[in-house]
Amino acid sequence: MTATVVEAFEAFAQNGGGQGPDWLPPLRRSALERFTALGFPTTRDEEWRFTPVQPIAGAEFRPAPKAAVEQAALQAFSFGHAEWPRLVFVNGRYAPELSQAAALPAGVTVGSLAEALERDPSLERQLGRHVKLDQTPFTALNTAFLRDGAFVHVPANVDLGHPVHLMFVTAPGAQGAAQHPRNLVLVERGARAAIVESYVTLAEGERYFTNVVSEV
């Protein structure tokens, strides 16, 4: 599958996947090089002895396409708390029209990672610091295709109060698609936060690949 990953990466880089601050494309390419050097783990690797990944490694996946879903389709996956901030991502892309705003303490940021990276250059010092490219090949693969995900920042000594609900939705038509959400959660000294992550599908019976990394 490594050759098809490289092909998918080049297409991703040329079709808008290379967007972001100047330092991000080189990070993606470095991650791809690390993935191609490592390859997928096998049952000969101690940590993966009982977790065969051949169904993933032996398949071809393309980047998940943009998709739209109706708010009503998500009701079954909601916890029904209007006071909770909720971020919804469809096929790995932030969907503000499906997300739920809520009152937040001063200084707290809850939103799209792609938007945060464009807005705050200092995040270069955080992204990739808390998980390493050689931690697993899946981390390197996620970083190579990093596009969007959740960004949560809670300043020092602030209690977020209500949980933040992150909902990742796979839309119908995802057969053979891959998505690589990246979440970055920064909780400073003395602060408190709770994050709930939901991974749900509207693509019943379809075969797809969700490879998420949450950096906390």
C-alpha positions as CSV (number, residue, x, y, z in Angstrom):
1,M,0.0,0.0,0.0
2,T,3.0,2.4,0.5
3,A,3.2,3.3,-3.2
4,T,-0.5,4.1,-3.3
5,V,-0.1,6.2,-0.1
6,V,2.6,8.2,-1.8
7,E,0.4,8.7,-4.9
8,A,-2.5,9.8,-2.7
9,F,-0.3,12.2,-0.8
10,E,0.9,13.9,-4.0
11,A,-2.7,14.3,-5.2
12,F,-3.6,15.6,-1.7
13,A,-0.8,18.1,-1.8
14,Q,-1.7,19.4,-5.2
15,N,-5.5,19.6,-4.6
16,G,-5.6,21.9,-1.6
17,G,-4.1,19.6,1.0
18,G,-0.9,21.6,1.0
19,Q,-2.7,24.6,2.4
20,G,-1.7,26.1,5.8
21,P,1.1,28.1,7.3
22,D,4.5,27.9,5.6
23,W,5.9,25.4,8.1
24,L,3.1,22.9,7.7
25,P,3.7,21.4,4.2
26,P,7.3,20.5,5.1
27,L,6.0,18.8,8.3
28,R,3.5,16.8,6.2
29,R,6.2,15.7,3.7
30,S,8.6,14.8,6.5
31,A,5.8,12.7,8.0
32,L,5.3,10.9,4.7
33,E,8.9,10.1,4.4
34,R,8.8,8.7,8.0
35,F,5.8,6.6,7.1
36,T,7.4,5.1,4.0
37,A,10.5,4.3,6.0
38,L,8.5,2.5,8.7
39,G,5.7,0.9,6.7
40,F,2.6,-0.5,8.4
41,P,3.3,-2.6,11.5
42,T,2.9,-6.4,11.3
43,T,2.3,-9.1,13.9
44,R,6.1,-9.5,14.1
45,D,6.2,-6.1,15.9
46,E,5.7,-6.7,19.7
47,E,3.1,-4.0,20.2
48,W,1.0,-5.3,17.3
49,R,1.3,-9.1,17.9
50,F,-2.4,-9.4,18.6
51,T,-3.6,-6.5,16.4
52,P,-3.2,-7.5,12.7
53,V,-3.6,-4.5,10.4
54,Q,-3.5,-6.3,7.1
55,P,-7.1,-5.3,6.2
56,I,-5.9,-1.7,6.3
57,A,-2.3,-2.2,4.9
58,G,-3.6,-4.4,2.1
59,A,-6.3,-2.0,0.9
60,E,-6.2,1.2,-1.1
61,F,-7.8,4.3,0.4
62,R,-8.3,7.7,-1.2
63,P,-8.7,10.9,0.9
64,A,-12.3,11.3,2.0
65,P,-14.3,13.7,-0.2
66,K,-16.2,16.7,1.0
67,A,-19.7,15.8,2.0
68,A,-22.8,17.4,3.6
69,V,-25.2,15.8,6.1
70,E,-28.4,17.0,7.7
71,Q,-28.6,18.1,11.3
72,A,-31.5,15.7,11.9
73,A,-29.2,12.8,11.0
74,L,-27.0,13.5,14.0
75,Q,-29.7,13.6,16.6
76,A,-29.1,9.9,17.6
77,F,-25.5,10.8,18.4
78,S,-26.1,13.9,20.4
79,F,-26.1,14.0,24.2
80,G,-28.8,16.7,24.3
81,H,-26.9,19.3,26.3
82,A,-27.4,22.7,24.7
83,E,-24.8,24.1,27.2
84,W,-22.0,21.9,25.8
85,P,-19.9,23.3,23.0
86,R,-20.0,20.8,20.2
87,L,-17.7,20.6,17.1
88,V,-18.8,18.5,14.2
89,F,-16.5,17.2,11.5
90,V,-17.8,15.5,8.4
91,N,-15.3,13.3,6.6
92,G,-12.6,15.0,8.6
93,R,-13.7,18.6,7.8
94,Y,-15.1,21.1,10.2
95,A,-18.8,21.7,9.7
96,P,-19.7,24.9,11.5
97,E,-23.4,24.7,10.4
98,L,-23.7,21.4,12.3
99,S,-21.7,22.5,15.4
100,Q,-23.1,24.0,18.5
101,A,-21.8,27.2,20.1
102,A,-21.9,27.7,23.8
103,A,-20.8,30.3,26.3
104,L,-17.1,29.8,27.2
105,P,-15.0,31.3,30.0
106,A,-12.7,34.2,29.0
107,G,-9.7,33.1,27.0
108,V,-10.9,29.7,26.1
109,T,-10.8,28.7,22.4
110,V,-12.8,25.8,20.9
111,G,-12.8,25.4,17.2
112,S,-11.2,24.2,14.0
113,L,-7.5,23.3,14.1
114,A,-7.1,24.4,10.4
115,E,-8.4,27.8,11.4
116,A,-6.3,28.0,14.5
117,L,-3.1,27.2,12.6
118,E,-3.8,30.0,10.1
119,R,-4.5,32.4,13.0
120,D,-1.8,31.5,15.5
121,P,1.8,31.0,14.2
122,S,2.9,29.9,17.7
123,L,1.1,26.6,17.3
124,E,4.1,25.4,15.3
125,R,5.7,24.8,18.7
126,Q,2.8,22.6,19.9
127,L,1.7,20.6,16.9
128,G,3.8,17.4,16.7
129,R,5.4,18.1,20.1
130,H,3.2,15.8,22.2
131,V,3.2,12.8,19.7
132,K,6.2,11.9,17.7
133,L,6.3,10.8,14.0
134,D,8.0,7.6,14.9
135,Q,5.6,6.8,17.8
136,T,3.6,4.6,15.3
137,P,3.3,4.5,11.5
138,F,-0.3,5.6,12.0
139,T,0.9,8.8,13.7
140,A,3.2,9.6,10.7
141,L,0.4,8.8,8.3
142,N,-2.0,11.1,10.1
143,T,0.6,13.9,10.1
144,A,1.2,13.5,6.4
145,F,-2.5,14.0,5.6
146,L,-3.1,16.5,8.4
147,R,-5.8,18.9,7.3
148,D,-8.3,19.7,10.1
149,G,-9.6,18.5,13.4
150,A,-10.4,20.1,16.8
151,F,-8.5,22.7,18.6
152,V,-9.2,23.3,22.3
153,H,-7.1,25.7,24.4
154,V,-7.9,26.4,28.1
155,P,-5.7,29.0,29.8
156,A,-4.1,28.5,33.2
157,N,-6.4,28.2,36.2
158,V,-9.5,28.2,34.1
159,D,-12.2,25.5,34.6
160,L,-14.0,24.8,31.3
161,G,-17.0,23.7,33.2
162,H,-19.0,21.8,30.6
163,P,-17.5,19.1,28.5
164,V,-16.6,19.8,24.9
165,H,-18.2,17.3,22.5
166,L,-16.2,16.4,19.4
167,M,-18.3,14.5,16.8
168,F,-16.6,13.0,13.8
169,V,-19.1,11.8,11.2
170,T,-18.5,9.6,8.2
171,A,-21.0,10.5,5.5
172,P,-22.6,8.1,3.0
173,G,-20.4,7.5,0.0
174,A,-17.3,6.8,2.0
175,Q,-16.5,3.5,0.4
176,G,-12.7,3.2,0.0
177,A,-12.1,6.6,1.7
178,A,-9.6,7.6,4.4
179,Q,-9.8,10.5,6.8
180,H,-7.1,11.6,9.2
181,P,-8.5,14.0,11.9
182,R,-5.9,15.7,14.1
183,N,-7.0,17.1,17.5
184,L,-4.8,19.4,19.5
185,V,-5.9,20.0,23.1
186,L,-3.9,22.4,25.2
187,V,-4.8,22.7,28.9
188,E,-2.5,24.9,30.9
189,R,-1.3,24.6,34.4
190,G,-4.1,24.6,37.0
191,A,-6.8,24.4,34.3
192,R,-9.5,21.8,34.0
193,A,-11.3,20.4,30.9
194,A,-13.3,17.4,29.8
195,I,-13.3,16.3,26.1
196,V,-15.8,13.7,24.7
197,E,-14.9,12.2,21.3
198,S,-17.6,10.5,19.2
199,Y,-16.9,8.6,16.0
200,V,-20.1,7.8,14.2
201,T,-21.1,6.7,10.7
202,L,-23.9,7.4,8.3
203,A,-22.1,5.1,5.8
204,E,-23.6,1.8,6.9
205,G,-22.0,-1.2,5.2
206,E,-19.3,0.8,3.6
207,R,-15.6,0.2,4.1
208,Y,-13.5,3.2,5.0
209,F,-10.5,4.1,7.2
210,T,-10.5,6.7,10.0
211,N,-7.0,7.4,11.4
212,V,-7.2,9.9,14.2
213,V,-4.5,11.4,16.4
214,S,-5.4,13.4,19.5
215,E,-2.5,15.4,20.9
216,V,-3.2,16.5,24.5
